[in-house]
Amino acid sequence: MPKVTDTITQPQPTERRLECERALEEDFQVFTSLAEGAGWSWQEIALALMELTEDYVMAMRMSTKIAENASVPFPGNKTLH
């Protein structure tokens, strides 16, 4: 898969999404062909990929949430004694 370069720094979100799809497409075709060659049906592959995608999204959201919470300083005790 081609590496994202600095030339893709500030595109519109739709353009960036499409560029990501294009970058993943060839590897995706190879990956699904390997799964089909191993005997999995396209329906089984699609469902597995959806589950894996959902797991990935949940993990990334959790990671982002943890990072956001870690960047908020703990107020601590504000008493002066």
C-alpha positions, 0 to 999 in steps of 0.5 A, a space after each residue: 500500500 502506498 504511504 500517505 505523503 505530505 502532498 495530502 495534507 489538507 484535502 477535503 474530507 471526501 477527497 481524503 476518504 476516496 484517496 484512502 479507498 484507492 490506496 487500500 483497494 489493491 491490497 483489499 482485492 489481494 486479501 479477499 482473493 486469499 480468503 476466497 482461495 481458502 474456501 470462505 464465501 464472499 458473504 462470510 468474508 464480508 461479514 467478518 470484515 464488517 465485524 473486524 471494522 466495527 472492532 477497529 472503530 470501537 478500539 480507535 474511539 476508546 483510544 481517542 477518548 483515553 488520550 483526550 482524558 489524559 490531556 485534561 489536567 486533574 484539578 486536584 484539591 483546591 484548599 489552601 490548608 
